[in-house]
Amino acid sequence: MGLQLLLESGCGGVTPWWLVVLELVLVLALTAGFLTPVAALVSGGFQVACMLHANWQHAATLMIAMVTAIALVLLGAGGYSVDARVFGRRRLIVPHDPMNSE
């Protein structure tokens, strides 16, 4: 996700300095896995804003980046991330009998 954000940075035009700093902070947060759902949500919002100004060939790449950001928001960071170290790993426990709620 961080690599996609770096590749799609600037929305195809001249980028102001504050937007470059925001992108670099997002890339570092996504790479380290620090506050991953928040960083992915902001990154997805950035991709949506870029899509409003993109041509068709560029929009297809931005759509893929948006879907990746949505998946990262829903899944969260991996086991080797800062989030897993700070907040603990989430584990999904599937019951043997799904009809029995006990």
C-alpha positions, 0 to 999 in steps of 0.5 A: 500500500505504501508503494502504491501511494508513492507511485501515485503521489502528486495526482499527476501534477505539481504537488505542494510541499505539505502534501508531500510531507503527508504522503511520506508520513503515510508511507512510513506509517503503513510500512511500519504498521503504525496505526494502520487502519487510520493511515490506510483510511487517509490513504484511501481518501487521498486516492479518491481525491486524486481520482477526481482529477485523473484520466481513465488510464490513471483512474484504473490504477487509483481504483486498485489502490483504493480497493487495497486501502479498503482491505487494509482498513478492514484487515489491519496490520500484520503480526510483525507490525508496530500495531501488533506489538502495541495493541496485541495480535487479534485472533479469530476463534471459530467455534466448533458448532456455529449454531451453538452460541455458547 
